[in-house]
C-alpha cells in the first residue's frame, strides 16, 4: 500500500452526486482524515454539518465503513469544498 496521502483528482464543480460519491469512496480513509484535519475541523463539527454522528466520521476515516447514499454524497461534496478552499 502506498504512503501517498494526496487525494485523487476531484470530479469538479457541477459533477453529479453519483460521481462525487464514487470519488469519496475511492479516497483512502487517511486521505479523508487529512482533508478534515487540514481544514481544522473536528469530527464532531463535520458530523454536525453533515447531520450524522462523529462516530460515523470516525468509521469513514479509519476504514471501518465506506460512505454511502445521500450522506456519502454530502460528505464527498463537503470534502471537495474543503479541498478547493485549501487551494486558495
VOBA-1610 file (N, C-alpha, C; in pm, whole numbers, padded with zeros to 5 digits, always signed):
BEGIN
Unk+00084-00118+00000Unk+00000+00000+00000Unk+00088+00124+00000Unk+00048+00222-00075Unk+00124+00345-00087Unk+00107+00434+00035Unk+00210+00511+00066Unk+00203+00607+00176Unk+00157+00743+00127Unk+00123+00754+00000Unk+00079+00881-00058Unk-00057+00918-00001Unk-00066+01035+00059Unk-00192+01078+00118Unk-00259+01189+00038Unk-00208+01216-00081Unk-00273+01316-00165Unk-00401+01256-00223Unk-00512+01332-00216Unk-00637+01280-00270Unk-00637+01272-00421Unk-00716+01179-00472Unk-00734+01168-00616Unk-00802+01294-00667Unk-00785+01323-00793Unk-00848+01441-00851Unk-00999+01436-00831Unk-01051+01547-00787Unk-01194+01561-00764Unk-01267+01568-00898Unk-01392+01517-00904Unk-01465+01526-01031Unk-01497+01668-01074Unk-01489+01765-00983Unk-01505+01904-01019Unk-01645+01958-01001Unk-01657+02090-01016Unk-01787+02156-00998Unk-01888+02105-01099Unk-02011+02096-01057Unk-02118+02052-01145Unk-02124+01902-01165Unk-02042+01828-01091Unk-02044+01682-01102Unk-02173+01627-01046Unk-02214+01514-01097Unk-02335+01451-01045Unk-02308+01396-00906Unk-02414+01383-00825Unk-02395+01324-00691Unk-02329+01186-00697Unk-02361+01109-00800Unk-02301+00977-00815Unk-02150+00984-00837Unk-02107+01082-00915Unk-01962+01100-00939Unk-01892+01141-00810Unk-01956+01228-00733Unk-01898+01273-00607Unk-01888+01156-00510Unk-01993+01073-00504Unk-01991+00957-00415Unk-01881+00860-00456Unk-01868+00835-00585Unk-01763+00745-00633Unk-01625+00800-00595Unk-01606+00930-00610Unk-01477+00992-00575Unk-01446+00973-00427Unk-01543+01003-00339Unk-01516+00994-00195Unk-01494+00849-00153Unk-01560+00756-00219Unk-01541+00615-00186Unk-01402+00566-00228Unk-01345+00629-00332Unk-01211+00590-00378Unk-01099+00649-00294Unk-01131+00751-00215Unk-01029+00808-00127Unk-00992+00707-00019Unk-00867+00700+00012Unk-00825+00618+00126Unk-00874+00686+00254Unk-00907+00608+00357Unk-00952+00669+00482Unk-00856+00777+00534Unk-00726+00755+00522Unk-00629+00854+00569Unk-00641+00984+00490Unk-00678+00975+00362Unk-00696+01095+00281Unk-00818+01174+00329Unk-00925+01103+00363Unk-01045+01170+00416Unk-01011+01246+00543Unk-00936+01179+00631Unk-00899+01244+00757Unk-00807+01364+00732Unk-00713+01349+00643Unk-00619+01458+00614Unk-00693+01582+00566Unk-00791+01566+00480Unk-00867+01681+00430Unk-00935+01752+00546Unk-00999+01675+00635Unk-01067+01735+00750Unk-00967+01802+00843Unk-00859+01732+00875Unk-00757+01788+00964Unk-00698+01917+00908Unk-00667+01916+00778Unk-00606+02034+00715Unk-00700+02155+00718Unk-00831+02127+00722Unk-00930+02236+00730Unk-00951+02282+00874Unk-00890+02211+00970Unk-00902+02249+01110Unk-01036+02215+01172Unk-01103+02114+01116Unk-01234+02075+01168Unk-01224+01952+01257Unk-01305+01950+01361Unk-01314+01830+01444Unk-01411+01733+01378Unk-01405+01608+01418Unk-01500+01509+01367Unk-01642+01546+01408Unk-01657+01598+01529Unk-01790+01636+01578Unk-01849+01749+01493Unk-01767+01847+01458Unk-01815+01958+01375Unk-01854+01908+01237Unk-01770+01827+01177Unk-01801+01772+01046Unk-01931+01691+01052Unk-01946+01610+01156Unk-02069+01532+01172Unk-02192+01620+01183Unk-02181+01728+01260Unk-02295+01821+01272Unk-02330+01882+01137Unk-02228+01923+01060Unk-02253+01981+00928Unk-02322+01881+00836Unk-02286+01753+00850Unk-02343+01651+00762Unk-02475+01595+00813Unk-02503+01615+00942Unk-02623+01557+01000Unk-02603+01413+01043Unk-02482+01380+01088Unk-02453+01246+01136Unk-02369+01256+01264Unk-02337+01145+01322Unk-02257+01145+01445Unk-02109+01152+01412Unk-02031+01192+01512Unk-01886+01189+01493Unk-01839+01045+01479Unk-01914+00951+01533Unk-01880+00809+01518Unk-01884+00764+01372Unk-01978+00818+01295Unk-01983+00786+01152Unk-01859+00840+01082Unk-01819+00961+01118Unk-01699+01021+01058Unk-01576+00936+01094Unk-01567+00894+01220Unk-01457+00807+01262Unk-01454+00680+01177Unk-01570+00618+01159Unk-01577+00493+01083Unk-01527+00513+00939Unk-01560+00627+00878Unk-01511+00654+00742Unk-01362+00681+00741Unk-01312+00746+00846Unk-01171+00785+00848Unk-01077+00672+00890Unk-01129+00568+00950Unk-01042+00454+00984Unk-01067+00334+00894Unk-01163+00348+00802Unk-01190+00242+00706Unk-01283+00133+00753Unk-01349+00154+00866Unk-01444+00054+00915Unk-01570+00053+00829Unk-01606+00170+00776Unk-01722+00181+00687Unk-01684+00267+00567Unk-01762+00251+00461Unk-01743+00331+00340Unk-01863+00424+00325Unk-01839+00551+00296Unk-01951+00644+00277Unk-02047+00592+00170Unk-02176+00607+00195Unk-02276+00557+00101Unk-02399+00647+00101Unk-02478+00635-00002Unk-02606+00703-00012Unk-02594+00854-00013Unk-02705+00917+00024Unk-02708+01064+00023Unk-02609+01124+00122Unk-02590+01058+00236Unk-02494+01108+00334Unk-02352+01102+00276Unk-02320+00996+00206Unk-02190+00986+00141Unk-02171+01092+00035Unk-02280+01125-00038Unk-02272+01231-00139Unk-02245+01366-00073Unk-02314+01394+00039Unk-02291+01521+00110Unk-02149+01526+00165Unk-02103+01413+00218Unk-01967+01405+00272Unk-01865+01434+00161Unk-01882+01372+00046Unk-01791+01394-00066Unk-01792+01538-00113Unk-01912+01597-00123Unk-01923+01736-00166Unk-01854+01829-00067Unk-01870+01801+00062Unk-01805+01885+00164Unk-01654+01870+00158Unk-01604+01748+00141Unk-01459+01729+00131Unk-01405+01802+00007Unk-01479+01796-00104Unk-01436+01868-00223Unk-01428+02017-00197Unk-01527+02069-00127Unk-01527+02213-00097Unk-01408+02249-00008Unk-01381+02165+00092Unk-01267+02191+00180Unk-01137+02190+00102Unk-01125+02096+00007Unk-01004+02090-00076Unk-00991+02215-00163Unk-01102+02262-00220Unk-01093+02378-00308Unk-01059+02503-00227Unk-01110+02513-00105Unk-01077+02628-00019Unk-00932+02621+00026Unk-00881+02502+00045Unk-00742+02483+00086Unk-00647+02532-00023Unk-00687+02516-00148Unk-00603+02553-00261Unk-00596+02702-00288Unk-00678+02779-00218Unk-00679+02925-00241Unk-00560+02993-00181
//
